[in-house]
Amino acid sequence: MTSGCGSPHLRNRAGTMMRRPVAAHGDEDETGDDVELWLTLAVMAGAVVLFVTEKLRVDVVALLVAVALLVLGVVTLPEALSGFSDQATVMVAAMFVLSGALQRNGALVAVGDLLARIRWPWLFLLVMMALVTCVAAFVNNTATVAVFLPLVLAATTANRWAPSKFLIPLSYMSQTAGVCTLIGTSTNLLVDSMARETAGVGFTLFEFAPLGIVFVGICVLYLTTVGRVLLPDRGIPGSETADPIGVYVAELLVPEGAAVIGRTREAVPGDAHADVALLGILRNGVAVRGGDAVVEAGDRLLLRGLWPDIDAARKALKLRFDHVARDLDGDISAERLHVEAMVAPGSHLIGHTLSGMRFGHTYRARVHGLHRRQLGIARPLDQVPLTVGDVLLLDAPAKAIDELRVDRGLIVMGARAQRKVDTTKATLSAIVMAAAIAAAALGWMSIVASALLGCIALVVLRLLDPDEAYEAIDWRVILLLAGIIPLGIALQKTGGAALAANQLINLVGHYGPTATLAAVYLMTSTLTEFMSNNASAVLVVPIALATADSLGVDPKPFLIAVAFAASTSFATPISYQTNTMVYTAGNYRFSDFVKIGMPLNIIFLITATLLIPRFFPF
């Protein structure tokens, strides 16, 4: 344990725990410690509020936490910056690069070809889950879903199956498979790093595997039996059975002679188009207030509805899209397509507006519609900050599709031919990934060293150029890890973790360590449903370590509970990025995740409580 950590306990060279001696002026030191404790708890409370409300991005919140603790004097400068040199941060960045090479070079496109050949829904589901498990155990699960999502959509649409029957299993399996190895999720790496730093306890590459495989088996069994009954049928995209929640907001210009000129808000778009709702009237970019507002030429109308209904209303009312950028028209004889593209987790588009990033000129495409779960939009579409899961309906020339597909910030969801695969680069990328994992598994070098060596090999072999390697890293996750680690240090130094552990032990400790383990798992799982999985792990790891210390038992079972609970979050669409991705693509409702995910959360809680002590004895 590093000397800067300042835990209430220190490890001697033999590895045993020693109490820190009490200072001569105990009262003064205790008063100072109390002040630092309350300051730490205040910072943590503020972080929890910001994580839950999402007023700021999680990486910004993490950096605010680190800076606040430094300015308040709770942590030293080396401690505040320790997250940037932490092996978890470096490891996660390296794994993003290794995963990015597989995705960019098309190493997984053959998987899509295999899925497209299957004609039985039950077999398709089983094969999809098996493939996702094999990939997500070693590749970041968000990247895994980003690759599989368009493949599953294409295959299900071609077979006339409802995607909603398969996309929740895609998300759930990617999460469950991630707990099978140390590198399956960034959360596993974070828990391992914090445990090594504060308690000298760590995990090997495949130490999670026995319990993880049990979880995978339970998830497969649940999704192929109970899940098949609970999974909703939201219809096939483009068919008459499609569920009407997959609606868009479109911004249409009112030209001279349009049928809506002179109508009041209540009369637009009219009885003939009752399935289309008017969200607002924009005049000079500002919403016109009042129910008696009258539409004028030059206004823009925000209409909400299914795209065929909006298009029908547009034609009937003689509205049009505002082609303000005529230079985007290009060859008017060229084939143009409507393309659905989702804003991916970690996308560089998140938080930016279409106008601010000059989206049309960057992608040579116009945005005709915006789909998101909350459609209370009252401003021009090009002024709406984008968020993860937003789906843009783009009008683009056919030749622009390839550029859209290779952009990491967007996931093209249209059922169109995939880009060609460079077989040599794809094969070499897979070999480099396998070699990095094998070197660590065989004990030849640490996983950090082997992953960094793999990244260097990718660049030297020109499987990725340096710019592509940097682009493959989700810097929001890196900054989150680096910024939030000092909070764990502060909780250890000030005794905040011990305080929470004592409260937990007072509540359930008299029932034994197994009951306390269940409480730690439940606490982590509940927090993860409402905030970042990494953030919840950072908050609970110090508590888990202090709890194990107070009970006088091995901390590993409690750390495993935190890692598994934080990495398997099923009950809400906002609890995990993969849930958010399929939420939009599958036209799910919020209640679908509660109905399907809550029982699975409970099953995993019971399973973890019973099996963790068997695999990792107290």
N, C-alpha and C positions, 0 to 999 in steps of 0.2 A: 504493500500500500504506500502510496506516495505521501511524503510528509506534508504536502500542501493541503491535503484533504481534510485534516483536522477533525476526524470522526471522534465521537465519544469513546471509541475503542481503537486501539492500535494493535497491529500484528507484530510479534517479534520474529526473529529470523527463523524460528522453528515453525512459524505459521499459526501459533496459538493466539487467542485473543487476550489482550491485557487492558485493564482499566486505566484511563488517563488519570494521573495523580491530581488531587485537588490543589488549587493554588492557595498560597498563604493568605491572601486577601480574598477569601471565597465570596464574601457578600458583594464586593465591588465587581468581581468577575461575573458573578451570577446576574447582577443587574445588567451588565453589558451584554451578556448572552441573551437575556430576556428581550432586550431591545432588538438585537439582531434576529432573534426568533420571530418576533412579531413583524419585523420588516420583511423577512423572508415569506412568512405566511400571507402578508398583504400582497407582495409581488405575485405569489402563486395564485391567490384568489383573483387578482386582476388578469393573469394569464388564462385561467380557466374560463372567466367570463368572455374574454376575447376569442378563445378557441371555440367556445360553444356558439357565440353570436356571429362569428366570422366577420366582425367589423373590419378587421385587418387580416391580411394573408398570414398563414401560420408561420412562414419564415420571418416575416416582419415582427410578429409577436415574440418569436424565440430570440431574435436579436435585441428587442426591447427588454426582455427579461434579463439577458446577460449584462446589458449596459446598466440597467437599474440596479442590479445586485453589485456591480462594480462601483457605481457612483455612491451607493449607500454604504459602501465599505464592508459588505457582507462577505465578498470574495475578493481575493487579490487579483492583480492584473494577469499573472500566469494562469490562475484558475479560471478567469473569465475567458481566456483565449484557448484553454486546454481542449475545447471541443474541436477546434480546427486541426489539431494534431492527433486527435484521438483515432485509434485504429478503426473504429466503427465508421467514422466519417470517410476515411480513406478507402476502406473496404467497399462501402456502398457506392462511392464514385467509380471505383474500378469495375464493379459489377454492372453498373449502368453502361459503361463502355463495352464490356464483353457482350452484354445482351443487345446493345445497339447494333453491333456488327452482325449478329444473327438476323436481326430484323431488317437492317438496311440491305444486306446482300441476299435476302430472300430465302434464307435457309429453311424457313418454315412453310414456304409456299407449297411444297409437296404435301404437307399436311392437309391443306385445303383441297388439293386434288383427290386425296384419299376420302375426305368427308363427302365430296361432291358425288362420289360413285355409290354411296350407300342409299338404299331406297326404302329401308324400314326404319320408322322413327325410333323404336326401342334400341335398335342396333346403333343408329346414329348417335343417340344419347350416350350409350356405353362407350363407344369408340371415342367420341369427343371428350368425355370425362377422363378416359385413360390417357389420351394424348396430352390433355391439359395438365394432368398430374405429372407426367414425365417431364414436361417443359417447365412448369411453374416451380418445381422443386429446386431448380437451378437458375431459372431466369426470373427477374423481378415480375411479380404477378400482374402489375399494371401493364407492363410491356406485353406480357403473355395475352391478356385480354384484348389489348390494342391490336395484336396480330390476328387473334382468332375471331374477333367480333365481325369484321366484314366477311370472313370466310363462312361463318355460321349463318349470317344473314343471307349470303348468296345461295348457300346450299338449301336452306329452309325455304326460301322464296321459290327457287327452281323446282322443289318438290311439293310446293303448295302446302307447306306446314306453317303453323303459327310460330314465329320466332320467340314469342313469349313463353313457349313450352321448353325452350332450351337456353335462354340467356341467363336466367337466374342460376341454373346449374353451372353455367360457364363461370360466373363470378364466384359462387360458393366453392367450387372445386379448385379454382386458382388460389383462393385464400387458404384452403385446407392443405393443399399440396405444399404451400410455402413453409409450413411448420415442420416439414420432414427433414430439412437440412438447416445448417447454421446460416447458409447464404440464401435461403429461399425468400426471406423478406428482410427489409432493412430493420424491422423491429427486433428480430432475432439477434442481429449483429449489435444493435444498440443495447439490448439487455445483457448480452455477453460482455460488451465493453465496459458498461457501468459496474457489472459484478466484478470484473477483473480489477478495475480501478479502486473500488471501495472495499472489496472483501477478499480479493485474491482468488476468486472462484471463476472458472470459465468453462466453456464447452468445446468439444471437438466437432469436426465437420458433420459427422453423422450421429451424434449423440442423441439428437431429437428423433431420429428415424423410427425406432420401435414404437413409440407412442404416436408419432405422426402417421405411421402406416395404419394404426388402429383407427385414428380419426378419419383418414381417407376412406377406409372400408365402411365406417359408419355413415359417412356423408354419401357415398355411392348407394348404399342400401336405402337410406332415407329418401334420396332424390328419385330413385327408380321405383319406389313403392308409394309411400305417403306423398312424396313430392309430386308425383305424376297426377295425383288426384287434386292436390292443392294448387298446382300451377295453373294460372288462368289462360284462357284462349282469347287473345286480343285481336285475332284475325290476321289475315295475310296482307301485308302492305300492298295498297293499290286495288284491293278487292272490296266488294260491297260489305263484307263482314268485318272489315277493319274497325277496331274500337275508335270512337270519336274523340278520345283524349289526345290523340296525336295531332294536335292542331298547330297552325302557324299564325304568326302575326305578319301581315304584309303592309307596306306603306305605299299607297297609290296616289298618283297626282290627278287632280281634277282639272282637265283641260277645258278650254272654251267649248260650249255646246254639250257638256256632260249632262246626263239625265238627273244628277243629284243636285245641281245648282239650284239654290233657293229652298231646298228642303231643310227642315229642322233636324236636330240630332236624332229625335225619336223616329223620324221617317226614313232614316238611312240604315241599311240599304233597301228596306222595303219588305212587304209581305212575301214577295216572290223569292226572296233570298233570306228567309227566316233563320237558316242555319249559320249565317254569317253575322257576327256581332261587330258593332262600331265601338272601338275603344276610345277614340278621340279624334278631334279635328285639329290639325296643326296649321297655323298661319304664321309665316315667316319664322318657322322653327319653334313656335311657342304654342302650347295647347290653348285652345279657345274654351273658356269656361262658360257654364250656364246651359241649362236644358233648352233654352230658346235660341241657341246659336244657330245661324243659318250658313249653309255651305256656300262658298264663293269660288269662282274660277281662280286657279292658282293654289288653292288649299291642298293639303295632303291628308288623306284619311288612313287611320290605322284600323285595319280590319282583321278580325280573328275568326278562324274556322278551318275546316279541312281544306287542303289545297285545291281540290277540284271545285269545291263550293266557292272559294275565293276567286278562282279563275273565271268561273261562270258569272259571278257578280261583276267582275271587272269588265268582261266583254259586254254584258247587258247594260251596264251603267255608263259605258264608254269612258272608263277610267284607264289609266296607263301607268306603266312604270316610268320613272323619271330618268331618262338616259342623259344625265348631265355630263357624263364623260364620253363624248362621242368617239374619242380615240380608242375606246375599248371595243367598238363595234368590229373593227378589223375587216376581214373579208366577209361581206354580207352573205355570200353564197356558201360560206363554210358551215359545216354541221355544228349546231349548238345543242347543248345538253343541259338538263336540269340535274344537278348533282347535290346529294345530301352529304354534308360533311360535318362531323361532330368535333367540337373543341375538346381536345384530349387533356387528361390530367397533366399538370406541369407544363402546359402549352404556353408559348410566349405570347399568345393572344389574350390570355386571361387578364382581366382588369383593364384592357385597352378597348377603345372604340374603333369601329370600322373606319371612320373618317380620320381619327388620330394616327392610324397606322397605314393610311392610304391603301386599304385592303384591295380595292378594285384594281389598282395599278400594279400592286405587288403580285396578285394571283391571276391577273387578266380575267377577272370574273366579277359579275354583279351579284349582290345579295338581293334576292327577290322575297325571301321570307325568313323569319326567325322562329324556331321552336324551342321553348323551354317550359319547365314544369309550372312556373308561376308566370302567367302571361299578362299581368297587370302593367302593361307598358304604356306610358303616356308621353313619350318623347320620340323624336326621329330615330329610326332604327340605327342610323350611323352614329348616334350619340349614346347608344346603350352599351355600357361596359360588359364585355363578354365574360362568361363564367364557364367552368367545367361542365360538360354535358349539353351545352347549347348546340343546337343543330341548325346550320345555315343551309338554306335552299339557294343554290348558286346557279346562275345562268352563265355558262362558260363554253368556249369552243372545245371540241373534242380533244384537240391537241394539248389542252391545259390540264387534262385529267392526270397524266403522268406526273406533272409537277405537284399537283395536289396530293397525290399518293405518297410521295417521298417526303413530304413535309411532316415533321414530328408533331407539330402543333395541331394537326387535323387528322381525323380518321374518316376516310371516304367510305360511306356506308352503302353506296349504290352497288347493285349486282352487275358489275362489269368485269371484263377480263383483267386479271391481275398483271402487273408488270412482269417482264421477262426476268428469269433468274439467271444470274451468273453462276453457273454450276461450280466452277473452280473456286471462286471467292466464297460461295456459300459453304462448300465442303471444308475449306481451310478455316473459315470462321468457327465452324462446329468443332474442328479438331483442336483449335487453340483453346476454346472454352473447355472441352473435355480434358485437355492436358493440364490446364490450370487447376481444375477440380481434382484430377488424379494426383497431381504433385502434392496437394495439401492432404488428400485422404491417405496417401501412403506415408505421410510424415517426412517427406523430403524437404519441405519448407513450410513456413506458415501460410495460411490462406491469403493474408495480405500480400506477402511477397510473391506468391504464385499468381495472384490476380494482377498485380502491377506488372509482372513480367509478361503476362498474357496481353495486357494493354500495349506494351511496347512492341510485342510481336505483331499485333494487328497493324500498327503504324509502319513498322519495318517492312512487312510483307505487302504493304499498300492495300490491305483489306479495308482500312479506314484512313482517311487523311486526318491530320491533327485537328482541323476545324470540325470535321464530322465527329471526332472523338469528344471534343468539348460540347458539341450540340447534343450528343447522346446522354449527357449527364443532366439529371433533373436537379438543377441548382437550388430549387426551393427545398427539396428534401435535405440536401447537404447543409444549407444554412439552418434549417430547422434542427438538425442533429447538433451542429456546432454551437448554436445559440442556446439550446435548452439543456445541454449537459451541465453547465454551471449551476442550474437550479437544483439538480440532484446533489451536487457538491455542497451547496448552501444548506439544503435540508439535512445533510449529514452533519455539517459543522455546527449548526445552531441547535441541533436536537429536535428539529421539527419532525423528522422521520420517526425518532424514538417516541415522541409525543403521540403521533398518529398510531404507532404500533401498540403503545400502551392502551389507548382507547379501544383498539381492535381486540386486544387480548382480554381486556375487562369485559368486553361484550360477548365473545365466544371462546376465549382461551380456556375456560374451565371445562369445555367439551373436548379438549385435546387438540393436537396439532392438525389432525385431519379436518376438523371443523374449521379451524383457522385458515387452513389451505383453501377450503371452499369459499370462505369469506373473501380472501385475497383474489381468487379467480372471479367471483361475482363483482367485486369492486372494480376490477380492471375491465371486465366485460361491459359493465354499465357505463363507465366513463367513455369507453371506445365507441359506444353507440352515438355519442354526442360531440366527440372531438376527435382529432387526429389520433390514429393508433400509436404513433410514435410518442405523441405528447402524453397520452395516458400511461404508456409504459414508463416514461421518465418520471412521472409523478408517483407511480406505485412501487417501482424498484427499490428506492430507499426505504419505503415503508416495509416492503417484503423482507429486506435484509435485516432491518431493525427488529421485526417480528420474530424472525428465525433466531436472532441473537438472544432476544428476551426469553424465548422458549427453550434455548439451549439445544437447538437441533440444526441439522445441515440446511443451509439456505437454498440448496439446489432445487428441491421440490417447489419452493415458493417462487423462485425465478422462472422455472418451467411454467408454472401457472400463469405468471404475468405474460410471458412470451406467447403462450398459446391463446390466452384470452384476448390479448391485444391484436393478434393476427387473424382471428376468426370472428368476424363481426357481421352478423347476418340480419338483424332485426329492423334496420332502417336503411333507406337508400343513401343517406348521407354519412353513414358510419364508415364506409370504406370507398376508396376511389373506384374500384371495380364495380361496386354496387351502383354508384352514380352513373357510370358509363352505360350499363345495361338498362338502368331505369328509364332513360330516354329512348334508347334504341328499341326496347321491347314494349314501349307504350304501357308500362306498368303503372299501377297506383301505389301510393305510399302504403296502403293497407296490405298489399300483396306481400311486401317484405316482412311486415309484422306477422302475418298469418303463416308464412312459410318459414321465416327465419327464427322467430321466437322459440318454437318447439325444438329446432336444431340447436339453438343456444343452450337450452335447458338440458338437452341430451348430452352436449359436450361438457357442460358443467358437472353433471353426474359422473360421466365417464372419467373426466380429469380427476375428480375427487377420489374415485375408486382406484384408478390405475397409476396416477403419478407416484403415490407412495410405494407401489410395487416395483416400478421401473427405477425410481429414485428414492430410496428409503430415507426416512428422517434420521 
